[in-house]
Amino acid sequence: LHKKTIRATEGGIRLMQVIKNPVEAHFPPNCVKIAFSRTGEKIVLSDLSKRLTTDAENKGRSFVFVLGAMAKGKCEADFAEHWFAISQYPLSGAAVASRICAAFEDTWNIH
Protein backbone atom coordinates (compact mmCIF):
# COMPACT_ATOMS: atom_id res chain seq x y z
CA LEU A 1 0.00 0.00 0.00
CA HIS A 2 2.96 2.35 0.36
CA LYS A 3 3.13 2.36 -3.45
CA LYS A 4 -0.65 3.02 -3.56
CA THR A 5 -1.23 -0.07 -5.71
CA ILE A 6 -1.42 -3.84 -5.27
CA ARG A 7 -0.43 -6.07 -8.18
CA ALA A 8 -0.90 -9.79 -8.80
CA THR A 9 2.19 -11.89 -8.16
CA GLU A 10 1.99 -13.30 -11.68
CA GLY A 11 1.44 -11.14 -14.72
CA GLY A 12 1.68 -7.80 -12.94
CA ILE A 13 -2.07 -7.16 -13.22
CA ARG A 14 -3.21 -4.30 -10.99
CA LEU A 15 -5.68 -5.65 -8.43
CA MET A 16 -6.23 -2.52 -6.37
CA GLN A 17 -5.24 1.13 -6.49
CA VAL A 18 -5.59 3.87 -3.90
CA ILE A 19 -7.34 6.85 -5.48
CA LYS A 20 -7.48 10.50 -4.50
CA ASN A 21 -10.59 12.13 -3.09
CA PRO A 22 -13.23 12.98 -3.98
CA VAL A 23 -14.12 9.39 -4.75
CA GLU A 24 -17.21 10.51 -6.69
CA ALA A 25 -14.92 11.84 -9.44
CA HIS A 26 -14.15 8.18 -10.29
CA PHE A 27 -17.79 7.04 -10.59
CA PRO A 28 -19.40 6.36 -13.96
CA PRO A 29 -21.59 9.24 -15.17
CA ASN A 30 -25.28 9.06 -14.23
CA CYS A 31 -24.76 6.09 -11.90
CA VAL A 32 -27.07 5.04 -9.06
CA LYS A 33 -25.26 5.44 -5.72
CA ILE A 34 -26.46 3.01 -3.02
CA ALA A 35 -25.07 2.80 0.51
CA PHE A 36 -25.68 0.14 3.13
CA SER A 37 -26.14 0.78 6.84
CA ARG A 38 -28.10 -0.76 9.70
CA THR A 39 -29.99 2.54 9.93
CA GLY A 40 -31.09 2.57 6.26
CA GLU A 41 -34.44 1.53 4.81
CA LYS A 42 -34.97 -2.16 5.54
CA ILE A 43 -34.95 -4.18 2.34
CA VAL A 44 -34.49 -7.73 1.11
CA LEU A 45 -31.54 -7.83 -1.29
CA SER A 46 -33.32 -10.08 -3.80
CA ASP A 47 -36.11 -7.49 -4.02
CA LEU A 48 -33.56 -4.69 -4.46
CA SER A 49 -31.65 -6.49 -7.23
CA LYS A 50 -34.89 -7.17 -9.10
CA ARG A 51 -36.04 -3.57 -8.68
CA LEU A 52 -32.72 -2.12 -9.82
CA THR A 53 -32.55 -4.26 -12.95
CA THR A 54 -36.19 -3.88 -14.03
CA ASP A 55 -37.03 -0.22 -13.24
CA ALA A 56 -37.17 1.84 -16.41
CA GLU A 57 -35.42 4.77 -14.70
CA ASN A 58 -32.34 2.54 -14.12
CA LYS A 59 -32.18 1.23 -17.69
CA GLY A 60 -28.59 1.43 -18.91
CA ARG A 61 -27.30 2.99 -15.68
CA SER A 62 -24.37 1.69 -13.65
CA PHE A 63 -24.58 1.05 -9.91
CA VAL A 64 -22.13 2.09 -7.19
CA PHE A 65 -22.44 0.24 -3.91
CA VAL A 66 -20.97 1.85 -0.79
CA LEU A 67 -19.92 -0.58 1.95
CA GLY A 68 -18.54 0.55 5.29
CA ALA A 69 -16.02 -2.31 5.53
CA MET A 70 -14.84 -1.20 8.97
CA ALA A 71 -15.06 -2.79 12.38
CA LYS A 72 -16.56 0.21 14.16
CA GLY A 73 -17.98 3.55 13.23
CA LYS A 74 -20.49 4.85 10.72
CA CYS A 75 -20.13 4.83 6.97
CA GLU A 76 -20.17 8.39 5.68
CA ALA A 77 -21.18 8.87 2.07
CA ASP A 78 -22.86 12.22 1.47
CA PHE A 79 -23.10 11.41 -2.23
CA ALA A 80 -25.29 8.30 -1.69
CA GLU A 81 -28.78 8.60 -3.16
CA HIS A 82 -30.23 5.61 -1.30
CA TRP A 83 -29.47 4.01 2.08
CA PHE A 84 -30.57 0.42 2.70
CA ALA A 85 -30.34 -1.99 5.63
CA ILE A 86 -30.03 -5.69 4.86
CA SER A 87 -29.55 -6.81 8.47
CA GLN A 88 -30.30 -5.50 11.91
CA TYR A 89 -26.81 -6.62 12.92
CA PRO A 90 -23.43 -5.18 11.92
CA LEU A 91 -21.93 -7.08 8.98
CA SER A 92 -18.42 -7.07 7.56
CA GLY A 93 -17.85 -5.48 4.18
CA ALA A 94 -17.05 -8.94 2.79
CA ALA A 95 -20.38 -10.33 4.02
CA VAL A 96 -22.33 -7.45 2.47
CA ALA A 97 -20.44 -7.71 -0.84
CA SER A 98 -21.08 -11.46 -0.93
CA ARG A 99 -24.80 -10.97 -0.30
CA ILE A 100 -25.05 -8.30 -3.02
CA CYS A 101 -23.31 -10.54 -5.55
CA ALA A 102 -25.50 -13.53 -4.63
CA ALA A 103 -28.68 -11.46 -4.99
CA PHE A 104 -27.71 -10.29 -8.50
CA GLU A 105 -26.60 -13.83 -9.46
CA ASP A 106 -30.06 -15.09 -8.53
CA THR A 107 -31.82 -12.23 -10.34
CA TRP A 108 -29.78 -12.80 -13.51
CA ASN A 109 -29.88 -16.63 -13.25
CA ILE A 110 -26.10 -16.96 -13.01
CA HIS A 111 -25.27 -20.34 -11.51
N, CA, C and O of each residue as an XYZ file, in Angstrom:
444
protein
N       0.811     -1.207      0.000
C       0.000      0.000      0.000
C       0.850      1.265      0.000
O       0.359      2.335     -0.359
N       2.098      1.162      0.391
C       2.964      2.345      0.361
C       3.126      2.866     -1.064
O       3.330      4.062     -1.273
N       3.035      1.964     -2.045
C       3.133      2.361     -3.450
C       1.768      2.730     -4.030
O       1.663      3.056     -5.213
N       0.728      2.680     -3.204
C      -0.650      3.020     -3.562
C      -1.247      2.106     -4.630
O      -2.196      2.488     -5.314
N      -0.697      0.905     -4.774
C      -1.230     -0.072     -5.708
C      -0.860     -1.476     -5.247
O       0.181     -1.677     -4.623
N      -1.706     -2.432     -5.554
C      -1.422     -3.836     -5.269
C      -1.537     -4.589     -6.585
O      -2.546     -4.501     -7.285
N      -0.473     -5.335     -6.911
C      -0.433     -6.074     -8.175
C      -0.429     -7.575     -7.904
O       0.007     -8.029     -6.846
N      -0.924     -8.335     -8.880
C      -0.901     -9.790     -8.800
C       0.546    -10.264     -8.840
O       1.397     -9.627     -9.461
N       0.822    -11.375     -8.180
C       2.186    -11.889     -8.158
C       2.617    -12.375     -9.535
O       3.799    -12.315     -9.873
N       1.672    -12.852    -10.325
C       1.986    -13.299    -11.679
C       1.298    -12.394    -12.691
O       0.102    -12.126    -12.579
N       2.036    -11.935    -13.654
C       1.444    -11.142    -14.724
C       1.413     -9.646    -14.470
O       1.183     -8.871    -15.399
N       1.637     -9.226    -13.243
C       1.677     -7.802    -12.940
C       0.354     -7.070    -13.100
O       0.343     -5.847    -13.237
N      -0.752     -7.788    -13.085
C      -2.065     -7.158    -13.221
C      -2.373     -6.360    -11.960
O      -2.175     -6.846    -10.846
N      -2.859     -5.132    -12.139
C      -3.207     -4.299    -10.990
C      -4.523     -4.808    -10.400
O      -5.536     -4.882    -11.095
N      -4.497     -5.155     -9.122
C      -5.676     -5.654     -8.427
C      -6.401     -4.561     -7.658
O      -7.623     -4.597     -7.514
N      -5.643     -3.589     -7.164
C      -6.232     -2.517     -6.373
C      -5.348     -1.290     -6.488
O      -4.127     -1.393     -6.608
N      -5.990     -0.114     -6.449
C      -5.240      1.133     -6.494
C      -5.897      2.125     -5.547
O      -7.121      2.253     -5.519
N      -5.090      2.814     -4.784
C      -5.586      3.871     -3.904
C      -5.812      5.106     -4.771
O      -4.929      5.520     -5.522
N      -7.005      5.687     -4.658
C      -7.342      6.855     -5.483
C      -7.470      8.086     -4.604
O      -7.664      7.989     -3.392
N      -7.358      9.243     -5.236
C      -7.475     10.496     -4.503
C      -8.942     10.888     -4.366
O      -9.770     10.560     -5.216
N      -9.246     11.590     -3.290
C     -10.586     12.135     -3.087
C     -10.805     13.315     -4.009
O      -9.824     13.951     -4.394
N     -11.991     13.641     -4.378
C     -13.233     12.984     -3.979
C     -13.455     11.709     -4.792
O     -13.217     11.675     -5.999
N     -13.908     10.682     -4.115
C     -14.116      9.392     -4.752
C     -15.186      9.477     -5.841
O     -15.140      8.715     -6.807
N     -16.132     10.376     -5.705
C     -17.212     10.513     -6.691
C     -16.681     10.857     -8.087
O     -17.332     10.563     -9.090
N     -15.509     11.473     -8.149
C     -14.920     11.835     -9.444
C     -14.574     10.587    -10.266
O     -14.364     10.680    -11.476
N     -14.515      9.429     -9.616
C     -14.151      8.182    -10.290
C     -15.368      7.334    -10.648
O     -15.223      6.266    -11.243
N     -16.565      7.799    -10.290
C     -17.786      7.041    -10.585
C     -18.179      7.202    -12.045
O     -17.866      8.216    -12.668
N     -18.873      6.193    -12.598
C     -19.403      6.355    -13.962
C     -20.440      7.474    -13.980
O     -21.117      7.697    -12.975
N     -20.579      8.182    -15.100
C     -21.589      9.240    -15.168
C     -22.998      8.662    -15.028
O     -23.280      7.562    -15.504
N     -23.869      9.413    -14.374
C     -25.284      9.063    -14.227
C     -25.503      7.721    -13.521
O     -26.478      7.027    -13.807
N     -24.614      7.356    -12.610
C     -24.759      6.087    -11.901
C     -25.701      6.230    -10.706
O     -25.936      7.332    -10.209
N     -26.232      5.095    -10.256
C     -27.074      5.043     -9.065
C     -26.162      4.734     -7.887
O     -25.461      3.721     -7.899
N     -26.159      5.591     -6.867
C     -25.264      5.436     -5.722
C     -26.057      4.909     -4.519
O     -26.950      5.585     -4.009
N     -25.717      3.690     -4.074
C     -26.462      3.012     -3.019
C     -25.508      2.680     -1.870
O     -24.460      2.071     -2.079
N     -25.880      3.082     -0.675
C     -25.066      2.797      0.510
C     -25.831      1.840      1.428
O     -27.061      1.798      1.421
N     -25.088      1.089      2.201
C     -25.681      0.137      3.130
C     -25.309      0.489      4.555
O     -24.152      0.769      4.865
N     -26.325      0.470      5.424
C     -26.143      0.781      6.840
C     -27.282      0.141      7.622
O     -28.381     -0.032      7.094
N     -27.027     -0.204      8.857
C     -28.100     -0.758      9.700
C     -29.238      0.229      9.871
O     -30.367     -0.173     10.154
N     -28.961      1.517      9.703
C     -29.988      2.537      9.927
C     -30.746      2.907      8.651
O     -31.634      3.759      8.687
N     -30.403      2.271      7.518
C     -31.089      2.571      6.258
C     -32.459      1.933      6.185
O     -32.902      1.272      7.124
N     -33.128      2.138      5.057
C     -34.443      1.532      4.815
C     -34.274      0.014      4.746
O     -33.434     -0.491      4.001
N     -35.079     -0.707      5.527
C     -34.967     -2.159      5.543
C     -35.442     -2.726      4.206
O     -36.504     -2.359      3.702
N     -34.638     -3.625      3.645
C     -34.955     -4.184      2.337
C     -34.366     -5.587      2.221
O     -33.348     -5.904      2.837
N     -35.015     -6.406      1.430
C     -34.494     -7.734      1.114
C     -33.670     -7.582     -0.161
O     -34.164     -7.034     -1.146
N     -32.441     -8.052     -0.161
C     -31.543     -7.833     -1.294
C     -32.073     -8.405     -2.603
O     -31.838     -7.825     -3.662
N     -32.780     -9.529     -2.554
C     -33.322    -10.083     -3.802
C     -34.359     -9.131     -4.393
O     -34.452     -8.994     -5.613
N     -35.136     -8.475     -3.537
C     -36.112     -7.488     -4.022
C     -35.391     -6.277     -4.618
O     -35.804     -5.752     -5.652
N     -34.318     -5.838     -3.967
C     -33.555     -4.691     -4.457
C     -32.925     -4.991     -5.812
O     -33.005     -4.166     -6.722
N     -32.302     -6.155     -5.959
C     -31.648     -6.485     -7.225
C     -32.672     -6.567     -8.359
O     -32.394     -6.134     -9.477
N     -33.839     -7.112     -8.079
C     -34.892     -7.172     -9.102
C     -35.368     -5.769     -9.468
O     -35.548     -5.450    -10.643
N     -35.570     -4.940     -8.451
C     -36.044     -3.571     -8.681
C     -35.031     -2.764     -9.479
O     -35.401     -2.031    -10.397
N     -33.756     -2.895     -9.133
C     -32.724     -2.123     -9.824
C     -32.579     -2.527    -11.287
O     -32.303     -1.684    -12.140
N     -32.762     -3.802    -11.576
C     -32.555     -4.260    -12.948
C     -33.804     -4.168    -13.818
O     -33.713     -4.306    -15.038
N     -34.963     -3.939    -13.216
C     -36.187     -3.878    -14.030
C     -36.782     -2.477    -14.116
O     -37.534     -2.202    -15.051
N     -36.480     -1.588    -13.187
C     -37.034     -0.224    -13.236
C     -36.557      0.496    -14.493
O     -35.370      0.485    -14.818
N     -37.488      1.112    -15.186
C     -37.170      1.843    -16.414
C     -36.190      2.980    -16.155
O     -35.338      3.266    -16.996
N     -36.302      3.633    -14.992
C     -35.421      4.768    -14.698
C     -33.960      4.343    -14.533
O     -33.063      5.180    -14.631
N     -33.709      3.047    -14.283
C     -32.341      2.542    -14.118
C     -31.795      1.913    -15.391
O     -30.652      1.456    -15.408
N     -32.581      1.880    -16.446
C     -32.177      1.226    -17.695
C     -30.870      1.828    -18.215
O     -30.787      3.030    -18.468
N     -29.868      0.991    -18.369
C     -28.587      1.427    -18.909
C     -27.686      2.144    -17.914
O     -26.589      2.568    -18.276
N     -28.125      2.287    -16.675
C     -27.301      2.985    -15.679
C     -26.411      2.002    -14.934
O     -26.761      0.833    -14.772
N     -25.270      2.481    -14.486
C     -24.367      1.686    -13.648
C     -24.760      1.880    -12.188
O     -25.458      2.832    -11.840
N     -24.300      0.961    -11.341
C     -24.581      1.047     -9.912
C     -23.271      1.140     -9.142
O     -22.294      0.465     -9.468
N     -23.265      1.989     -8.113
C     -22.134      2.087     -7.194
C     -22.662      1.694     -5.826
O     -23.616      2.289     -5.323
N     -22.039      0.692     -5.229
C     -22.437      0.241     -3.905
C     -21.398      0.695     -2.890
O     -20.202      0.461     -3.068
N     -21.853      1.336     -1.835
C     -20.967      1.849     -0.790
C     -21.087      0.937      0.420
O     -22.162      0.799      1.002
N     -19.965      0.311      0.796
C     -19.924     -0.578      1.951
C     -18.976      0.020      2.971
O     -17.897      0.498      2.622
N     -19.379     -0.006      4.233
C     -18.539      0.550      5.285
C     -17.205     -0.160      5.410
O     -16.161      0.490      5.468
N     -17.224     -1.484      5.451
C     -16.017     -2.310      5.534
C     -15.080     -1.889      6.661
O     -13.861     -1.868      6.492
N     -15.661     -1.555      7.811
C     -14.842     -1.200      8.969
C     -15.458     -1.821     10.215
O     -16.667     -2.041     10.288
N     -14.608     -2.095     11.185
C     -15.060     -2.793     12.381
C     -16.011     -1.945     13.221
O     -17.000     -2.456     13.747
N     -15.720     -0.664     13.347
C     -16.557      0.215     14.164
C     -16.698      1.553     13.478
O     -15.860      1.949     12.669
N     -17.756      2.232     13.810
C     -17.984      3.552     13.233
C     -19.102      3.535     12.217
O     -19.691      2.491     11.939
N     -19.389      4.698     11.667
C     -20.489      4.845     10.717
C     -19.922      5.168      9.344
O     -18.986      5.955      9.204
N     -20.506      4.550      8.351
C     -20.126      4.826      6.971
C     -20.639      6.218      6.607
O     -21.817      6.521      6.801
N     -19.766      7.049      6.089
C     -20.168      8.389      5.681
C     -20.039      8.506      4.171
O     -18.948      8.387      3.613
N     -21.165      8.739      3.526
C     -21.183      8.872      2.069
C     -22.261      9.882      1.708
O     -23.394      9.512      1.398
N     -21.900     11.160      1.749
C     -22.857     12.221      1.470
C     -23.424     12.137      0.055
O     -24.512     12.645     -0.214
N     -22.693     11.505     -0.833
C     -23.105     11.408     -2.229
C     -24.147     10.318     -2.473
O     -24.759     10.286     -3.541
N     -24.362      9.417     -1.497
C     -25.291      8.297     -1.687
C     -26.717      8.806     -1.877
O     -27.184      9.685     -1.152
N     -27.390      8.235     -2.863
C     -28.780      8.598     -3.157
C     -29.756      7.765     -2.347
O     -30.853      8.223     -2.027
N     -29.359      6.539     -2.013
C     -30.228      5.613     -1.295
C     -29.431      4.933     -0.186
O     -28.260      4.601     -0.368
N     -30.070      4.729      0.961
C     -29.469      4.006      2.080
C     -30.372      2.826      2.403
O     -31.569      2.999      2.632
N     -29.794      1.616      2.422
C     -30.567      0.421      2.697
C     -29.935     -0.376      3.823
O     -28.718     -0.355      4.012
N     -30.787     -1.085      4.575
C     -30.338     -1.992      5.629
C     -30.716     -3.405      5.211
O     -31.874     -3.674      4.893
N     -29.747     -4.304      5.211
C     -30.035     -5.693      4.857
C     -29.948     -6.607      6.076
O     -30.185     -7.810      5.963
N     -29.615     -6.054      7.231
C     -29.552     -6.810      8.469
C     -29.685     -5.842      9.637
O     -29.298     -4.677      9.548
N     -30.233     -6.341     10.717
C     -30.302     -5.503     11.911
C     -28.999     -5.564     12.698
O     -28.822     -4.844     13.681
N     -28.091     -6.430     12.258
C     -26.811     -6.617     12.923
C     -25.675     -6.043     12.078
O     -25.799     -5.962     10.855
N     -24.577     -5.645     12.708
C     -23.427     -5.182     11.925
C     -22.864     -6.343     11.100
O     -22.751     -7.464     11.595
N     -22.518     -6.073      9.862
C     -21.933     -7.081      8.982
C     -20.603     -6.567      8.446
O     -20.415     -5.360      8.293
N     -19.694     -7.472      8.166
C     -18.421     -7.073      7.561
C     -18.667     -6.652      6.115
O     -19.670     -7.025      5.507
N     -17.750     -5.879      5.585
C     -17.849     -5.482      4.184
C     -17.871     -6.692      3.271
O     -18.588     -6.702      2.270
N     -17.091     -7.718      3.606
C     -17.047     -8.937      2.791
C     -18.402     -9.639      2.791
O     -18.838    -10.143      1.756
N     -19.065     -9.676      3.938
C     -20.378    -10.329      4.021
C     -21.406     -9.572      3.177
O     -22.205    -10.189      2.473
N     -21.388     -8.252      3.243
C     -22.335     -7.446      2.469
C     -22.062     -7.605      0.979
O     -22.997     -7.782      0.198
N     -20.793     -7.544      0.571
C     -20.442     -7.705     -0.841
C     -20.879     -9.074     -1.352
O     -21.396     -9.185     -2.464
N     -20.676    -10.106     -0.555
C     -21.079    -11.456     -0.934
C     -22.591    -11.550     -1.113
O     -23.073    -12.169     -2.061
N     -23.328    -10.940     -0.205
C     -24.795    -10.969     -0.304
C     -25.291    -10.199     -1.526
O     -26.239    -10.628     -2.183
N     -24.664     -9.078     -1.833
C     -25.046     -8.296     -3.017
C     -24.804     -9.127     -4.277
O     -25.676     -9.222     -5.140
N     -23.630     -9.719     -4.377
C     -23.306    -10.543     -5.551
C     -24.275    -11.712     -5.686
O     -24.746    -11.996     -6.787
N     -24.579    -12.389     -4.591
C     -25.500    -13.527     -4.629
C     -26.895    -13.100     -5.077
O     -27.545    -13.814     -5.839
N     -27.358    -11.945     -4.611
C     -28.682    -11.462     -4.995
C     -28.752    -11.191     -6.497
O     -29.735    -11.550     -7.145
N     -27.716    -10.560     -7.054
C     -27.709    -10.294     -8.496
C     -27.520    -11.584     -9.295
O     -28.081    -11.716    -10.383
N     -26.743    -12.534     -8.778
C     -26.603    -13.829     -9.457
C     -27.952    -14.524     -9.571
O     -28.280    -15.090    -10.614
N     -28.730    -14.480     -8.501
C     -30.064    -15.091     -8.531
C     -30.989    -14.355     -9.497
O     -31.718    -14.984    -10.264
N     -30.959    -13.025     -9.459
C     -31.815    -12.233    -10.342
C     -31.491    -12.485    -11.806
O     -32.390    -12.556    -12.644
N     -30.215    -12.620    -12.110
C     -29.782    -12.799    -13.508
C     -29.618    -14.272    -13.905
O     -29.154    -14.577    -15.004
N     -30.002    -15.179    -13.000
C     -29.878    -16.628    -13.247
C     -28.445    -17.043    -13.592
O     -28.224    -17.796    -14.540
N     -27.502    -16.562    -12.840
C     -26.102    -16.956    -13.011
C     -25.810    -18.027    -11.973
O     -25.844    -17.773    -10.769
N     -25.526    -19.208    -12.452
C     -25.270    -20.337    -11.513
C     -24.077    -21.118    -11.957
O     -23.702    -22.095    -11.309
